[in-house]
Amino acid sequence: MSTRGQEVFRQLREAIARGDYSGGSRMSEVEIAAAFGVSRTPVRAALSELAAEGLLDYTPNAGYAVRSYSAEDMIGVFETRAALEGLAARQAVEKGLSEAQYAQMKRVIEEADAVLRNPGEIKGIGAYWGKANAAFHNPVSEASRNPHLQWLLRKSRDIPMVQATLFRQPDIQRIQKAHDEHIYILEAIVGRQAVRAEALAREHIYKAGAYVVARMRGKAAGAA
């Protein structure tokens, strides 16, 4: 892919993961090319790559659309991600966090502590927590030193609708619980408790998945 195609791909990928495009949304080559100020060639390459990653569906004569996920689909997504995040936590214990990785995770926890004491004082608490959450989990997968696992985790973390459900309409109580879970996970990793770290990471993702599924089912029931 050309440099322009790579930039279009990156920005579209982030937008889809954030939930800027709802499931089933058509991805118009013409509109995207105009928005980015590029020809349709790099856009076509980016859309093809996004489809290869599973973020878009392609239908002949209809083009690309953002993949839709049901609540039942999401159960499978989070069951898989829980296993992957658990493995990453265990391997992070076995191989050890670097000083930089530990410092980043500790900083996320300290900053979140301060924010959650007065959550009403920060605008966009959901957006803040989305970034903080990624900043906490990324060092764990990096510390696994397992490139294939990191690739699989990236795919499972960027499923459309997940970030929008978790972070766009934030639940402060849910964020507080997730923050507490981060503290326990870091304690287990630093304490070289591999089995505990894996179990805590799996449970952490399982709870996030249960929350997403419940929100999706509630929304579907309200629309019925």
Secondary structure, 3 states (H helix, E strand, C coil): CCHHHHHHHHHHHHHHHHCCCCCCCEECHHHHHHHHCCCHHHHHHHHHHHHHCCCEEEECCCEEEECCCCHHHHHHHHHHHHHHHHHHHHHHHHHCCCHHHHHHHHHHHHHHHHHHHCHHHCCCHHHHHHHHHHHHHHHHHHHCCCHHHHHHHHHHHCCCCHHHHHHHCCCHHHHHHHHHHHHHHHHHHHCCCHHHHHHHHHHHHHHHHHHHHHHHHHHHHHHC
